[in-house]
Amino acid sequence: MYSYSGIVNNLLKEFPEISKNYAEEIAWIKDTFKGQENVGQTICFDRCFCDYIGHLLVDERQDNIKMEKVFTFLEDMAVSEDQEVRNLLQVTVLEYLRSWHLLQSRSEKLMLPETKKIFDCVKSYLQEPAQDALPHFST
């Protein structure tokens, strides 16, 4: 079961390929906002994990193993007893996926039941994304 305080460690353990990007983001935060401590839950998910998911979803040679791993991780977040973990999923990851028609259409097919319920909530308050807009990535 994921907790908010440990979610970044869980993510980096499951997806070590985003560790370098995460380290760069945290270094930037520490340099820019001197003296502030931040383990970067939102930064890690927004700037690192969402970009990772986006790249996987737009890749024409979709890696089904990685995609299954991503959506299993999201489902584990969706069923977490920690409300902050579910909020992080909703506000950071699922709102991101809702923002781009291409990402939404591809990701909805892969969502597991509890993730889909939270995504339906996101769809109730965020308007349908433009169909012709293409996602942009931080990395």
C-alpha positions as CSV (number, residue, x, y, z in Angstrom):
1,M,0.0,0.0,0.0
2,Y,1.4,3.4,-1.0
3,S,1.8,6.3,1.4
4,Y,2.3,9.9,0.4
5,S,5.6,10.2,2.2
6,G,7.0,7.1,0.4
7,I,5.4,7.4,-3.0
8,V,8.4,8.9,-4.7
9,N,10.6,6.0,-3.5
10,N,8.0,3.6,-4.7
11,L,7.9,5.3,-8.1
12,L,11.6,5.4,-8.5
13,K,11.9,1.8,-7.5
14,E,9.3,0.7,-10.1
15,F,10.6,3.1,-12.8
16,P,14.3,3.6,-12.4
17,E,14.4,5.1,-15.9
18,I,13.0,8.3,-14.6
19,S,15.6,8.7,-11.7
20,K,18.0,10.9,-13.7
21,N,15.2,13.3,-14.7
22,Y,13.9,13.4,-11.1
23,A,17.5,14.1,-9.7
24,E,17.8,17.0,-12.2
25,E,14.4,18.4,-11.1
26,I,15.2,18.2,-7.4
27,A,18.6,19.8,-8.0
28,W,16.9,22.7,-9.8
29,I,14.4,23.1,-7.0
30,K,17.2,23.1,-4.3
31,D,19.2,25.6,-6.4
32,T,16.3,27.9,-7.2
33,F,14.6,27.7,-3.8
34,K,17.6,27.6,-1.5
35,G,17.0,26.2,1.9
36,Q,13.6,24.6,1.2
37,E,13.3,20.9,1.7
38,N,11.2,19.1,-0.8
39,V,11.0,15.4,-1.7
40,G,9.1,16.5,-4.7
41,Q,6.0,14.3,-4.9
42,T,4.2,16.7,-7.2
43,I,7.4,17.5,-9.1
44,C,8.3,13.9,-9.6
45,F,4.9,12.9,-10.9
46,D,4.3,16.0,-12.9
47,R,7.6,16.6,-14.5
48,C,9.0,13.1,-14.6
49,F,6.3,10.4,-14.5
50,C,3.7,12.2,-16.6
51,D,6.3,12.9,-19.3
52,Y,7.3,9.2,-19.1
53,I,3.7,8.1,-19.5
54,G,3.1,10.6,-22.3
55,H,6.1,9.4,-24.2
56,L,5.0,5.8,-23.9
57,L,1.5,6.6,-25.1
58,V,2.6,8.5,-28.2
59,D,5.2,6.0,-29.2
60,E,3.9,4.1,-32.2
61,R,5.9,1.0,-31.1
62,Q,4.0,0.9,-27.8
63,D,5.7,-1.2,-25.2
64,N,2.9,-3.2,-23.7
65,I,4.9,-4.5,-20.8
66,K,5.8,-0.9,-19.7
67,M,2.3,0.3,-20.3
68,E,0.9,-2.5,-18.1
69,K,3.4,-1.7,-15.4
70,V,2.4,2.0,-15.5
71,F,-1.3,1.4,-15.3
72,T,-0.9,-1.2,-12.5
73,F,1.1,1.4,-10.6
74,L,-1.7,3.9,-11.2
75,E,-4.3,1.4,-10.0
76,D,-2.3,0.8,-6.8
77,M,-2.4,4.5,-6.2
78,A,-6.1,4.6,-6.8
79,V,-6.8,2.0,-4.2
80,S,-4.4,3.5,-1.6
81,E,-5.8,4.1,1.8
82,D,-3.8,7.4,1.8
83,Q,-6.1,10.2,0.5
84,E,-3.0,12.3,-0.5
85,V,-1.9,9.5,-2.8
86,R,-5.3,9.4,-4.5
87,N,-5.3,13.2,-4.8
88,L,-1.8,13.1,-6.3
89,L,-3.1,10.5,-8.9
90,Q,-6.2,12.6,-9.7
91,V,-4.7,16.1,-9.8
92,T,-1.3,15.4,-11.2
93,V,-1.5,12.3,-13.4
94,L,-5.1,12.0,-14.5
95,E,-5.7,15.7,-15.1
96,Y,-2.5,15.5,-17.3
97,L,-4.0,12.6,-19.3
98,R,-7.3,14.5,-19.6
99,S,-5.4,17.5,-21.1
100,W,-4.5,15.9,-24.4
101,H,-7.0,14.0,-26.6
102,L,-4.4,11.6,-27.9
103,L,-3.2,10.7,-24.3
104,Q,-6.8,10.4,-23.0
105,S,-8.0,8.2,-25.8
106,R,-5.0,5.8,-25.5
107,S,-4.8,5.8,-21.7
108,E,-8.5,5.2,-21.1
109,K,-8.3,1.8,-22.8
110,L,-5.6,0.8,-20.4
111,M,-7.0,2.1,-17.1
112,L,-8.0,-0.4,-14.5
113,P,-11.3,-0.1,-12.6
114,E,-10.5,2.2,-9.7
115,T,-8.3,4.5,-11.8
116,K,-11.1,4.7,-14.3
117,K,-13.5,5.8,-11.6
118,I,-11.2,8.6,-10.5
119,F,-10.7,9.6,-14.2
120,D,-14.4,9.8,-14.7
121,C,-14.5,12.3,-11.9
122,V,-11.7,14.3,-13.6
123,K,-13.7,14.2,-16.8
124,S,-16.7,15.7,-14.9
125,Y,-14.9,18.9,-14.2
126,L,-12.3,19.3,-17.0
127,Q,-13.6,20.0,-20.4
128,E,-12.9,17.7,-23.3
129,P,-9.4,18.4,-24.8
130,A,-9.0,19.7,-28.3
131,Q,-8.6,16.8,-30.7
132,D,-5.9,18.4,-32.8
133,A,-3.6,19.5,-30.0
134,L,-0.5,17.4,-29.5
135,P,1.1,16.9,-26.1
136,H,4.3,18.6,-25.2
137,F,6.9,17.2,-22.8
138,S,9.2,18.7,-20.3
139,T,12.0,16.3,-21.3
